[in-house]
Amino acid sequence: MKTEKNRNSFSGSIGFVLAAAGSAVGLGNIWRFPYLAAKDGGGLFLLVYLILLLTFGFTLLTTEVAIGRKTKQSPLTAYKKLQEKWGFLGVLACLVPIIILPYYCVIGGWVIKYLAAYLTGNGSSAATDTYFTDFIGGVEQPLAFMAIFLFIVAFIIFRGVNHGIESSSKILMPLLLLLIVGIAFFSLTIQHTDSNGITRSGLEGFWIYIIPNLEGLTLQGFFTILMDAMGQLFFSLSVAMGIMIAYGSYVKDDANLAKSINQIEFFDTGVAFLAGMMIIPAVYTFMGREGMEASGPSLMFVSLPKVFSSMGRIGNLIGGLFFAMVLFAALTSAVSVMEAVVSSLMDQFHISRIKAAFIETLIALGGGGLVCLGYNKLYFDISLPNGAHAQILDIMDYISNNCLMPLVAIGTCILIGWILKPKTIIDEVEKTGCRFGRKSLYIVMIRFIAPVLLLILLLKSVGILRSI
């Protein structure tokens, strides 16, 4: 009881919502969401994503936040406190952020490298064909930038919940939103005529983005869109990786949980939509539909610098603002990932925040170093069960996102839906007297629909259902 009484907490609902939204607004929203929207029929993907967010995503998000507040424990120990025999779920949930943080810090280091290039007026160099591969193919620079990013994240975590996580979120999130809105609306105003004399505008790209494209749509194609949108929700809402349980444990008992969850959903949807509005019109204007096929690192570190270069003199400014925005998004997400591990170490081993943060920093530093070397001295290429080619970063991403996260989510649905019953979560949400507006939907989703969808996603991820 003493541990729970002394546990840090967010000062209010705004602090929790901004921190949780900051976790949700990460690299997944910026480089994965626009690509999937472009690939999966624009507005059709947006519609499917929105429906899933308000049903499937809402269910997982509500469950994890409520588990955190009810147990006042981190992911590693929360499941065990709910049900002794289900403590293994906490271990799996804690493994996810342990695996994710090292390669997230590597990518964060890449962002700092590109931001430095634009701030020093070298944006045109960043647009050359070999700039990215030359950079990650080196040894010293990727390691140095990874360490810089990690130490910024660790510094915020060292400062604790109120002075670190909450304070940084209150600064970074408004700046992030300001930049993403500004760049998004700028993307709508641009126009470009290519070497073939074809003129394209950002507004045309915007209509491609939001208008559903049903041309050639089959049942299998729709199912692919459904699975893509559901997979994206894991990134967007930071569920099934212990983060929302950790953050939920810092929410005060008198907070209106239902209202806070609605606000997180709103933030996530808005930023994901703006990320697409920021990137798709710009890429379409300067690179056509072909340019919209890029995803992941190739979109952010290869395609977009070429777009900024094509803008002329203003491109260096827009590129700098863009990578500043990406850095803020990466930091808020990385902080939440690290906190999930640090809080777990504190609760499991009853050690101080300083000691727990120091241990996790060393783990992430070692893992991040391996990821950096995976592009040069330790490079190899293997095929994963889902057919993708991979090296160290891809393998870590596959294990955490394609295997462990669906397993954690399925286990959570079974535990809450059938063992402890949905009333466990419903009572936690309603204990302050607030209304749980989607109670009936929650029960149906947690017991029946979500587990089935998650099982299909898992089977697809591990290559058993490749045809879907």
Buried (B, 14 or more C-beta within 10 A) or exposed (E): EEEEEEBBBBBEBBBBBBBBBBBBBBBBBBBBBBBBBBBBBBBBBBBBBBEBBBBBBBBBBBBBBBBBBBBBBBBBBBBBBBBEEBBEBBBBBBBBBBBBBBBBBBBBBBBBBBBBBBBEEBBBEBBEEEBBEEBBEBEEBBBBBBBBBBBBBBBBBBBBBBEBBBBBBBEBBEEBBEBBBBBBBBBBEBEBEEEEEEEBBBBBBBEBBBEBBEEEBEEEBBBBBBBBBBBBBBBBBBBBBBBBBBBBBBBEEEBBBBBBBBBBBEBBBBBBBBBBBBBBBBBBBBBBEEBBBBBBBBBBBBBBBBBBBBBEEEBBEBBBBBBBBBBBBBBBBBBBBBBBBBBBBBBBEEBEBEEBBBBBBEBBBEBBBBBBBBBEEEEEEEEBEBEEEBBBBBBBBBBBBBBBBBBBBBBBBBBBBEEBBBEBBBEBBBBBEBEBEBBEBBBBBBBEBBBEBBBBBBBBBBBEBEEE
